[in-house]
Amino acid sequence: MDTANKPMYEWETINWSQTQRLVFKLQKRIYRASERGDVKAVRRLQRLLTKSWNAKAVAVRKVTQDNQGKNTSGVDGVSRLRNHQKIHLANNLNLSDKSQPTKRVWIPKPGSVEMRPLGIPTMRERAKQALLKLALEPEWEAKFEPNSYGFRPGRSCHDAIAAIYNGIVQKPKYVLDADIEKCFDRINHEKLLDKLNTTPTFRRQIRAWLKSGVMDGKTLFPTEEGTPQGGVISPLLANIALHGIEEMLTKNFSRRTGKTSRKRKPSFVRYADDFVLMDESLEVVLEAKQLIETWLSEMGLVLKESKTRITHTFMKYEEKVGFDFLGFHIRQYPCSDKQSGSVGGTERKRGHKTFIRPSKEAIKRHLNKIDDLLERNGKSSQEQVINALNPVIRGWAAYYSTVASSHTFNNMDSILYQKLFAWAKKRKNRGQNNTELVSNYWGVNRGLGWKFMTPDNEYVLERYRDTHIKRHIKIKGERSPYDGDLTYWSNRLAQHPMLRHVVAKLLIKQEKKCSECHLMFTSEDIMEVHHIDQNRGNNKLNNLTLVHRHCHDTIHAQGTYAS
């Protein structure tokens, strides 16, 4: 029966293509209204969106099917919903001035002994946050500063690194490399709500989430400041709280020369609560640091002294050159050339060259992870070890495939060979020499080179050096996925460095559309590869099709297969 003629929706029969299109149409209108400064239109469209059944259904689907933490329970213990429960939740999803407390979960910080607190809301609160985010994000995407890259749709770490490269490639600069201390935990609630400047209904609901408290074990702790990490809307609220730093710098560093105004602000790049500020003048950097500290204090925030320092990209400053950001090491080196017309040729310094590579700390963390995997798979088969290592190697190499990583990749292959040889040596039979060991585990004596592979050649360990180095093209200015230019965004998605090779191929083959719902993929979508004949061992391209995660669930639930 057609969904439109039924008195009540059923989850299995919802026309998701139409639902998603209607939601995006309203989001695009909110974005356009915010761009032109029409506050009344923004508020009217946001109310329309949050009361829309289509938006409620999309919000429920996001938190129950799409999100990575969809199976994590809140204080109510609910981690999964059946389809009739999803419909019930969507039908009764309304914003209010109440909120259940979040559940405190502690996770380790990468490369640190410190633990990071997460606040996990209940499924209902997650759905309400996803609904409100659908309405608020388009408004703020039209306002956010161009050099803010963290936790925003269509933007990534690679865009931030490309922006840094563009900021220093012409001239060496002093750099303020800074981190905001416990940013998510210390944001002033009243200042944040004032900056939101939203409708009373939205304000009351956000205040309820901020003040809901956290349950650590059986104890309820009040939350007088901060936005709990783990909530669907928390990254957006943190970005809103930090919005305005770049604008403040522009105002303070604008200088007048006669009748013309010349901007003289330092380059600024922010990724969530980490940022770098770059300028040729040390005085400008020091002055900008003071201005930023004053601006942050108004939001209840301070810079973390242990992670905030001033350095230079080309010459030594305080015994250091270059800096690390988002796992990359950025530094400039003098480049030389032979002086023409001289006998034998004499070298002269000619400018500088910018190099961005994986940082030593990132390499160390990755190698520690490799060690941990090999230790846990000490008695596993070679096939299991290859299957455990390949995703880790592939992901790490892809992340650094946009910078000058060739030398690092070669070194990583050498180090990994030594680790694998040690792993194999622990397993060798008595009387087996090293030549036989290499023949068993590597393809060199089979004419296949130094590849770690099973004797039947079916499973092969990926090598870092095989990853193609390709420069990342930075996002254009203030572009946003809500501007409606789906062609631009789908082309960027197909060129994203973190995409697996097979996914990129399927994207091009399917013209960037999901083969099940026929909607174009966006940067926010989670894409999965579906095996048409249900045989996961058949990885031929004609047996694979690319679908949304929620479409993949539908295919297997209904027993229908995309063609």
N, C-alpha and C positions, 0 to 999 in steps of 0.2 A: 504493500500500500504506500502511496506517496506521502512523504512526511508532512507536507503542507496541509493535507486533508485529515490528519490525525488530531484528535483533541489534545493529546499529550505527546511530546517528543520522546523518542527512544534513542539511546546512545548509539546503537548499531545502525540506525537509519538516518542519522543527521547528515545533511548535505554539507560536508565540511568545506568543500571548495567555495560554495556560495557564502557560507558563514565567515570564512576567512576574508573573502573579498569585501564583504560588507563592513567588517571591522576595520580593515586597512583603509577603506574609503573614508571612514570617519576620522581615522588617525591622520590621514593626509590632509583633510580639511582643518583639523586642529593645528597641524604644523604650519599650513599656509596662513591661517589666522594669526598665529603667534608671530610668524615672520613679519607680517604687516602691522603688528601691534594692536590688533583688534581684540581687546581683553574680553569684551562682552560675548563675542562670537566664540572665543576659546572656552569660556565658562559654559555657555549653552551647549556646545558640542560635547564637552566633557561629561556634562550631566546626561546627555542623550546616550553617550557611549556606555557609561557605568550602569545605566538602567536597561540597556539592551540585552536581550536574552542571548544573542549571538556572542557578545563580548564575554558574558558570564560563562558560556560553554567553552569558549577558547581559553579563558583563564583556568577553568577546572582541568581542561586537557593538558595545559602547560605543566601544572603541578602534579598531576597524577600519571602522565604518560611521557612527557618530554624532558623534564628537569632531571639532572644527574642524581640529585638526592631525593628522588620521588619515593623511595622505599624507606626513608628515614622517618621515624615517628616523633611526634611532639609529646607534650605532657599527657595527652589523652591516650597515648599508645597506639593510635591509628596510623598504619603505614601504607595500607593498600585499600582501594575502594573498588567494589564491583560496579558494573555499568549502571545498574538501577540506583546505586548510591551516588554515582557521579551526577545523574540526572537530578536526583533529590537535592544535592548540594548546589547545582546550578540554579535550580528553581528557587532556592531559598538564600541565594547569595546577595546580601545587601550590606552596604556600608553603614556603620553606626558609630557610637562613641564608646564602644566596649571592645575588649580584646583579652584573649586568654594569655597567660604568661608563656614565655619561651623556655625550652629545655636547654640547660647548659651542657655542652659537649666540648671536651678539650682535645685538640689535635696538635701534633708536633709542627713547629715551624721548620721549613726547609733550611738545612745547614745551620741549625741552632738547637740548643738544649731547651730553649724556652718553649712553652706550650701556648697555643693560640685559642682563646675562648670563642666558641660558636654558640649562637642562640637559635635553636631550631623551633620555629612556630608550629602549631598544629596544622593539619591539612586544611581546615576551614580558613584559618588566618592566612595561610599561604595563598589560597585561592583569592581571598579578598585583596591581598597585596598585589597579586598578579593582575587583578581587575583594575585596581587603581593605577598600577604602573602602565597599563595599556592607555590610560587617559593622560597621565602626567608626562610620560616620556616624550611624545611628539611635541608638546609645548616647550619642554626644556631643550630638546634637540635643536630647536630654532634659536635658542638663546645661548647655548654653551659656546665657550671660546674655541677658536679653531685649533689651538695647540693642547687641548685636553683629549687624551686617547684611552684612558682606562675605563673599563666597564661601560662602553658605549657601543651601540649597534654599528657594525660596519667598520670599526676601528680596532687596531691591534697593537701589540708591542712593536711589531715591525714598522708600523707607521711612525711611532714615537722615535725609533732609532733612525729612520730615514729623515725625520725632521731635525734631529740633532746633527746628522751628517750635513744637511743643507745649511745649518746654522754656523758650522765651523769650517766647511770645505774651502772657502775663499781666504779666510784669515784665521790664524791661531787666536784662541781666546782663553781668558780666565773663566773658570767654571765653578759655580756654587752647586754642589751635589748634595741634596738635602732629603731628609725623610721626616715626616710628621709623626711625632710620638703618639702611639695608641690613638690614632685618628678616629677610628670607628667607636672607640670607647669613651671619648671625651667631648664630642660635639655638643655644644650648648643647645638644648632643646628649644628654648624660646627664640634664640637667634635664627635657628633653622626654620622654625615655623613662620617667623616674620619674613624671612627671605623667600619662602615658598609663595606667600601672598596668594593663597588659593581660596576656594569657596569654604564657607563655614563647615559644611558636611565633610569635605576632604580633610580640613584642618583638625576636626574633632577625632576623625578616625586615625590620622597619623599620630596625633598626640596620645591616643589610647595605645597604639603600638609602642611608642617610645617609652611610655610610663607603665607598661604591662608587667614589668619585673621578670626575673629569671628564676627557674627552679633548678638548684644544684643539689641533686639527690632529693631529699624531702624538705629542703629548706628554701623558702621564697625570699629572694633578695630584691629590694627595690632598685629601679633604674632611674636615676636622677639626671643622667647625662649619657650621651652616646647613642649610636644606632647599632643594634646587635648584628654581628656578622652571621650570616646564615639565612637571613630573611630575603625574600624575593625582591623587595623594594629597597633594601639597605644600601646596595651600591649606588642606586640612583640618588637617594637622599644624601649620601656622602659626597657625590659629585656636585649636587646642588649646594651643599654647605661650603665646598671649596671653590665654587664658581665665583669669579670676580678678581682673582689675583692678577691675571694677565691684564685685565682692564685697568686695575689700579696702577700697575706698572706703566701702562701707556700714558695715563694721565699725569703721573709724577715725572716722567722723563720726556714729556713733550717740550720742545724749546722753540721760542719764537726768534726769527731772524727778520727784522723789518716787518713787512706786511705778510710774510709767508710763515707757515707753521711747519717745522720739520720734526718728524718723529725720531727720537733717539733712544727708544727703549731697548733694553737688552733682550736677546732671544730667550724665550721661555718655553719649556716643554714639560707637561705634567702627565703622569700616568698614575691614576688613583691618588694615593697619598705620597708618592715619590715624585720629585721634580728636579730638573736641572735648569740653571739660569746661566747664560753665556754672554760675555762681552769682552771687548778688547781692553777695556780699562778696569783695573783692579778697584779703583775708587767707586766706579759705577756698581760693580758686583757687591761691594761692602755696603753701599748705600741701599741697594735693592734688598739685601738681606735684612737690614734693619726695618725697612718698610714692610716686608713680608712678615716678619716676627710681630710687628705691631698689628697688622691686619689679622693674623691668625689668633692673636690673643683675644680679639673681639668675639671669636667663635669658640673660645675656651680651649684653644690648641696651642702647642709649642713645638719647636723643632727638636728632634732627637739629636742631642749633642754627639753621641757616639757614632752616628751615621751621617753627620753633616760636616762637610769640609769644603775648603776652597782649594782648587788645584789649577793647573794650566794644561792645555792640550798639547803643547809643543816643547816648553822648557820647564826646568825644575822649579817648583814653588813649594817651599816647606819640605824639601827632599823627595817630592813625588811628582810624577808626570802622568797625565791621563787620568781616567776615572772609569768606574764600573757602573752600569745602569741596565737593569732588567736582564742580568746574566751576560751582558756584552761588555767588553773592554774597549774603550774609545781612546785613541791616542794618535798623535801626529809625529812623523819622523822627517828629518831633513832629507831631501833628495838631491842628488848630484848628477852632473853631466860632464862629458869631456869638452874642454874648451876648444873650439874650432880654430884651426890654423897654427896650433902649437906642435912642436916636435915631440913625439911620444905621447902627447896629450896630458894635460894637467887637470885635475878635478877641481871643480868649483861648486859651492853650494848654490842650489837654485830652488829656493822656495821650500815647500813642505808637501808631504803626502799623508792623507788621512787613512788610517787603518782601523777597522772595527772587527774584532775577533771574539770568540768565546772567552769569558773571563776565567781566570785560574780557579776561582771558587766554584764556578759552574762545572768546570771539568772535574774537579775533585768530588763534587756531589754526585756527578754522573758515574764516575768510576767506583765510588762507594756503593752505588746502587747495583752496578754490575757485579761487584764482589759479593754483595748480599744475595743476589740471584744465583750465582754460581755455588755459593755455600749451601743455600737451601736446596739446590738441585745436584748435590754431590753424588747421589746414588741414582739420579734419573738417567734415562736414556739420552743419547745424543739428540734424537728428534725432539724430546721434551725441552732440552736445554735451548735448542735453536728456536723453538716456538715461544719460549719465555723471553729470550733475548731480542728477537727480531723487532717486536713493537717498541721496545725501549730504545734500541739503536736507531730505528727508523724515525721515531718522533724527535729524538734529540738532534739528529743530523738535519732533519727538515727545519727545525727551529732556527738553526744557525746556517741554513743554506742561502741566506740572502746577503751574507757578509764575506769577508776574506778569510774563509775557514779551510781552504785546501790543505795548508800546511798542518793545521790542527787535526784534520781528518786523517791524514797520513800517519801522524803520531799516534792517534787513537787506535788505528788499525794495528800498529806495532805493539802497543800496550795490551790490546785485547788478545793478540796472538799469544803473548807471554802468559796471560791469565788462563787462556784456554789450554795451553800446553801443560801448565801446572795442574789444571783440573783433570786433563786426560792422563797425566803421569800418575796421579793418585789411583787411577782405575786400571792401570795396565796389568797384564798378566805377568806372572813370574817368568823370567827369561826373555821377555819381549824387549827388544832394543828400541832406541828412539826412532830409527828409520822405519821400523814396522809400525810404531805408534803413529807417526806422521801419515803413513799410508792408510791407516785405518780411519783417521779422522779428517784428513785434508785431501783435496783432490789433486795435489801437485804431481803425484806419481800416476795419475790417471789422465794427465794432459789437460787438467782443468784449472791449473794455477793454485795459488795458496788460498783456497776457499774451504772454510770449515763446513763439511757436508757429510751426510750419511753415506754409507757404502753403496746404496742403490741410487745415489745422486738425486733423490727426490726432495730432500730437505736441505736447504742451503742457508747459511748464516749471511745476513746482509753485511756489507762493508760500508764504513763511513765514506770512503773515497768514491764510492759509486754514486753518491748523492750529487746531483747537478747543482752547481752554484749559479744562482740567478738573482740579480738585483731586484729588490722590492720597489714597486712604484707607489709612492706615498699618495694617500687620499687627497683629492683636490679640495683645498681650502676648507669651507664650512659645509661641504656636502653631507647629506644625511639620507639614510634609506627611506625616510618618510617624504622625500621630495618627489617620489613617484617615478624616478628614472630607473625602471627595473632593468633595462639593458645595461646601463653602466654598472649597476651593483651585481648583476649576474656575471658579467665579464670579470669583475674584480674577484668574485668568489671562485671562479674557475682557475684563477691565477694565484690563489692563496698558497703560500709556501708550506702550510701544514697539511694540505690535502694529500691523501695517498694518491699514487699514480693512477690506480684503477678508478678511483672516484673522479679524478679530473677527466679521464677518458670518457667515463659514463656521462658526466655533466655535458661535455661537448656533444656526445652522441645523442643525448636526449634534449638538446637545445636548452639546457639549464632548467628543465622542468621535471617534476616528480611524475613518474610513469603511472602512478595510481590516481592522484587527485588532479594532475596536470597544471598545478600552480607552480610558478617559478620559485626556485630555492632562494632563500635570503641568508645573510650571514648569521642570523639568529637560529636558523633551523638546524636540527640534528639529523644528519643524513645517514642512512644505512643501506648496505648492499644486500639485495634480496636474490637468492638463488631460485630461478624459475622452476627448475625440476626438483627442488627441495634437497638436492644432493650437494652438500657443502664442500665435497671434494672436487666438484666440477666447476672450476674457476675460469672457464672459457668466457670470453667477453659476451658472446651471444647467449650465454646462460645467466648473465647478471643484469640486474636493473637497479637503478638508484631511486630510493623512496625516502619519504620522511619517516622518522621513528614511529610516529602515531599511525601513519599509513601502513607501515610494516606490521604493527600490531593488528590492524584491521584485516590485512591480507591473511594472516595466520589464523585469526579468530573465525573468519568467515570461510576459509578454505578456498579463497579466490586468488589467482596468481596473475600478476601483471604480464603483459605480452609485449 
